[in-house]
Amino acid sequence: MISIPSIGDAEKLIEEKLGGWFDVVISHIPNFIVAVVITIVFSMLARFAGRLMKNLLRRSLDSKQIADLMASIFKVIVLCVGLFIALDFMGLKGTVTSLLAGAGIVGLAIGFAFQDMTENLIAGIAMGIRKPFKTGDVIETDDVFGSVHSINLRNTLIESFYGQLILVPNKVLFRNVLKNYSTLGVRRIEVPVGISYGDDIEKAKDVIVDKINEFDFVIRKDETAVYAEGFGDSSINLLVWFWIKYPGEPDFMTVRHKGIVAVKQALDEADISIPFPIRTLDFGIKGGEKLDAMISDKINQQSSNKDSVDGADSSQSE
């Protein structure tokens, strides 16, 4: 038979349990107080460290959003370290281990669920540290060409030269080849032009260089150059190079326009022609026929055909 404890025995058992718990609580009060003090100290330390980190990052990073995010992450890390130390001080090592394991699992699940968002976020943070460009820079990547309008954690807003705002994910800028036209502050202008085979290349080079160097916006005037690029169908192809400050005034399109106009004026003043497309028919080439022979053969063929037709008509009339 199962013996049922009496009410007195139950009361005694409850008193022993409560007494044991009370003794445990009393014995852990000093550790609990110390844990609370540790939590408060680390909370204050996290706030101070987060504010200090925010100020430092805002000075070194162009994006305030990235600076604030990294400062917040650093603040949370400091606070979590203090919390784990407090729990460990209270003898809750198992709880600390469970929290860390749970945080890892949750973080992994979030990473898989929001993989694209997380990738853009990490790319934005990495670019904020590396700083491959800043607001106002002219960049080109993945068929996008324009000036940087704004930078945030997930994407970058680029204003194209056609007056459009293009939202580019940060992972695209981070993965692909990125051209920054504003880093060095200079840009080379290239103007192709062709001159006739009968003109002097060196003379064309001299007059073009002198004309281009008359502009105030041309820098590194000793590097202004004209190179023969190759033999075209109707012309000798030349390539004109000169340097300007970029970005700057006048703008790129205006400078290129003035450069093309200057090249045309220089060649006109030197009586050097820019030829139209020319096609020459050479009937005397080896393996070919003379033009007069071809015409004579054609006339004889037409006469023979006409005689044949006339003879046929005569036979029918008879």
C-alpha positions in Angstrom: 0.0 0.0 0.0 1.0 3.5 -0.7 1.4 5.5 2.5 -0.1 8.9 2.4 1.9 11.4 4.4 0.1 13.2 7.1 -0.5 16.9 7.1 2.3 17.4 9.7 4.8 15.6 7.6 3.9 17.6 4.5 4.2 20.9 6.4 7.6 19.7 7.7 8.8 18.9 4.2 7.7 22.2 2.8 9.4 24.0 5.7 12.6 22.2 5.0 12.5 23.0 1.2 11.7 26.7 1.9 14.3 26.8 4.5 16.9 25.4 2.2 15.9 27.8 -0.6 16.0 30.7 1.9 19.5 29.6 3.0 20.6 29.5 -0.6 19.2 32.9 -1.3 20.8 34.4 1.8 24.1 32.8 0.9 23.9 34.3 -2.7 22.8 37.7 -1.7 26.4 39.0 -1.7 27.1 37.5 -5.1 23.8 38.9 -6.4 24.7 42.4 -5.1 28.1 42.2 -6.8 26.4 41.0 -10.0 24.0 43.9 -9.9 27.0 46.3 -9.4 28.9 44.7 -12.3 25.8 45.1 -14.5 25.4 48.7 -13.6 29.1 49.5 -14.0 29.2 47.8 -17.4 26.0 49.6 -18.4 27.6 52.9 -17.6 30.8 51.8 -19.3 28.9 50.7 -22.4 27.2 54.1 -22.7 30.4 56.0 -22.3 32.3 53.7 -24.7 29.5 53.8 -27.3 29.4 57.6 -27.2 33.2 57.7 -27.5 33.2 55.2 -30.4 30.4 57.2 -32.2 32.5 60.4 -32.1 35.6 58.6 -33.3 33.8 56.8 -36.1 31.9 59.9 -37.3 35.3 61.6 -37.7 36.7 58.8 -39.7 33.7 57.6 -41.7 31.6 59.6 -44.2 28.3 57.9 -43.4 26.8 58.8 -40.0 24.5 55.8 -40.2 27.4 53.4 -40.5 29.2 55.2 -37.6 26.1 55.1 -35.4 25.4 51.4 -36.2 29.0 50.3 -35.4 28.9 52.4 -32.2 25.6 50.7 -31.2 27.0 47.2 -31.9 30.1 48.0 -29.8 27.9 49.3 -27.0 25.8 46.1 -27.0 28.9 43.9 -27.0 30.3 45.7 -23.9 26.9 45.4 -22.2 26.7 41.7 -23.0 30.2 41.1 -21.7 29.1 42.7 -18.4 25.9 40.6 -18.3 27.8 37.3 -18.9 30.4 38.2 -16.2 27.5 38.9 -13.7 25.8 35.6 -14.5 29.0 33.7 -14.2 29.7 35.4 -10.9 26.4 34.2 -9.6 27.3 30.6 -10.6 25.0 30.5 -13.6 27.7 29.2 -16.1 25.1 26.9 -17.7 22.8 29.8 -18.3 25.7 31.7 -20.0 26.5 28.8 -22.2 22.8 28.4 -23.2 22.5 32.1 -24.0 25.6 32.0 -26.2 24.4 28.9 -28.0 20.9 30.4 -28.5 22.3 33.6 -29.7 24.5 31.7 -32.3 21.5 29.7 -33.5 19.3 32.8 -33.8 22.0 34.7 -35.6 22.5 31.9 -38.0 18.8 31.7 -38.7 18.5 35.4 -39.2 21.5 35.3 -41.6 19.9 32.7 -43.8 16.5 34.3 -43.7 17.8 37.8 -44.6 20.8 36.8 -46.6 20.5 39.5 -49.2 19.9 42.2 -46.6 22.7 41.0 -44.4 25.1 40.9 -47.3 24.3 44.5 -48.3 24.6 45.6 -44.6 28.0 43.9 -44.2 29.1 45.4 -47.6 28.0 48.8 -46.5 30.0 48.5 -43.2 33.1 47.3 -45.1 32.8 50.1 -47.6 32.4 52.6 -44.7 35.7 51.4 -43.3 37.6 51.1 -46.6 36.0 54.3 -48.0 36.4 53.6 -51.8 34.3 56.7 -52.5 32.5 59.5 -50.7 29.5 61.7 -51.3 30.0 63.8 -54.5 32.5 61.5 -56.1 32.0 60.4 -59.7 32.0 56.6 -60.0 31.3 53.9 -62.5 30.4 50.3 -61.9 28.1 47.7 -63.4 26.7 49.9 -66.2 26.0 52.7 -63.6 27.9 56.0 -64.1 27.2 59.2 -62.1 28.0 61.1 -58.9 27.3 59.7 -55.4 24.3 61.4 -53.9 24.1 59.6 -50.6 25.4 56.5 -48.8 23.5 54.4 -46.3 23.8 50.9 -44.7 22.1 48.9 -47.4 22.5 50.8 -50.7 24.1 53.8 -52.4 22.1 56.5 -54.3 23.8 57.6 -57.5 22.7 60.5 -59.6 23.4 59.8 -63.3 24.3 62.5 -65.8 20.9 62.0 -67.4 19.3 63.4 -64.2 18.2 60.0 -62.8 18.6 58.7 -59.3 19.8 55.1 -59.3 19.6 52.9 -56.2 22.6 50.5 -56.2 22.8 47.7 -53.6 26.1 48.0 -51.6 27.0 44.4 -52.5 27.1 45.3 -56.2 29.6 48.1 -55.4 31.6 45.9 -53.1 31.8 42.9 -55.5 32.3 44.5 -58.9 35.1 46.6 -60.4 34.6 50.2 -59.3 36.0 53.2 -61.1 36.4 56.4 -59.1 37.0 59.4 -61.3 37.4 61.8 -58.3 40.1 60.2 -56.3 43.1 61.7 -58.1 41.3 64.9 -59.0 42.4 64.8 -62.7 41.1 63.2 -65.9 42.5 62.7 -69.4 40.4 63.7 -72.4 40.8 61.7 -75.6 39.7 63.1 -78.9 40.1 60.9 -82.0 40.6 62.6 -85.4 41.8 61.6 -88.9 43.9 63.4 -91.4 44.4 62.7 -95.1 47.2 60.5 -96.3 48.7 63.5 -98.2 49.2 65.6 -95.0 52.2 65.7 -92.7 51.5 63.9 -89.4 54.2 65.8 -87.4 52.8 69.1 -88.6 49.3 68.1 -87.5 50.6 67.1 -84.2 52.4 70.4 -83.5 49.4 72.6 -84.5 46.9 70.6 -82.4 49.1 70.6 -79.3 49.7 74.3 -79.6 46.0 75.0 -80.0 44.9 72.7 -77.1 47.4 74.3 -74.7 45.9 77.7 -75.2 43.0 76.7 -72.9 43.4 77.7 -69.2 41.6 74.5 -68.1 44.3 72.3 -69.6 46.8 71.1 -67.0 50.1 69.3 -67.4 50.5 71.1 -70.7 53.8 69.3 -71.2 51.9 66.0 -71.4 49.4 67.2 -74.0 50.2 64.9 -76.9 49.0 63.6 -80.3 49.7 60.0 -81.3 49.2 58.2 -84.6 46.8 55.4 -83.9 46.7 53.6 -87.2 45.9 53.5 -90.9 42.2 54.0 -91.6 40.3 53.4 -94.8 40.4 57.1 -95.8 42.7 58.7 -93.2 45.6 58.4 -90.8 43.9 58.1 -87.4 45.3 60.3 -84.7 44.5 60.4 -80.9 44.7 63.7 -79.0 45.3 63.5 -75.3 45.2 66.3 -72.7 44.5 66.6 -69.0 42.0 68.6 -66.9 41.0 68.9 -63.3 38.1 66.6 -62.5 35.6 67.2 -61.2 35.9 70.9 -61.9 34.8 73.8 -64.1 34.2 73.7 -67.0 32.5 70.3 -66.9 33.7 67.3 -68.8 31.2 67.6 -71.7 32.1 71.3 -72.2 35.8 70.6 -72.2 35.5 67.8 -74.7 33.4 70.0 -77.0 35.9 72.7 -76.9 38.7 70.2 -77.5 37.0 68.9 -80.6 36.3 72.4 -81.9 40.0 73.4 -81.2 41.3 70.4 -83.1 39.1 71.2 -86.1 40.2 74.9 -86.1 43.9 74.0 -85.8 43.7 71.6 -88.8 41.8 74.1 -90.9 44.2 76.9 -90.1 47.1 74.7 -91.1 45.3 73.6 -94.3 45.2 70.0 -93.2 42.1 68.2 -94.3 39.9 65.8 -92.4 38.8 63.5 -95.2 35.3 62.1 -95.9 35.1 58.3 -96.4 36.7 57.6 -99.8 36.2 54.5 -102.0 38.6 53.9 -105.0 37.8 51.4 -107.7 41.1 50.0 -109.1 40.5 48.0 -112.3 44.1 47.6 -113.1 45.0 45.6 -109.9 46.8 42.4 -110.5 44.4 39.7 -111.5 41.8 42.2 -112.6 40.8 43.8 -115.9 41.4 47.3 -117.4 38.4 49.5 -117.4 38.5 50.2 -121.1 38.6 46.4 -121.8 35.6 45.9 -119.6 33.7 48.6 -121.4 34.7 47.3 -124.9 33.6 43.7 -123.9 30.3 45.0 -122.6 29.6 47.0 -125.9 30.5 44.0 -128.0 28.2 41.7 -126.0 25.3 44.1 -126.4 25.9 44.4 -130.2 26.0 40.6 -130.5 22.8 40.3 -128.6 21.1 43.0 -130.8 22.3 41.2 -134.1 20.8 38.0 -132.9 17.5 39.6 -132.2 17.4 41.3 -135.6 18.2 38.1 -137.5 15.5 36.3 -135.7 13.0 39.0 -136.6 14.0 38.8 -140.3 13.5 35.0 -140.6 10.1 35.3 -139.1 9.0 38.0 -141.6 10.1 35.9 -144.5 
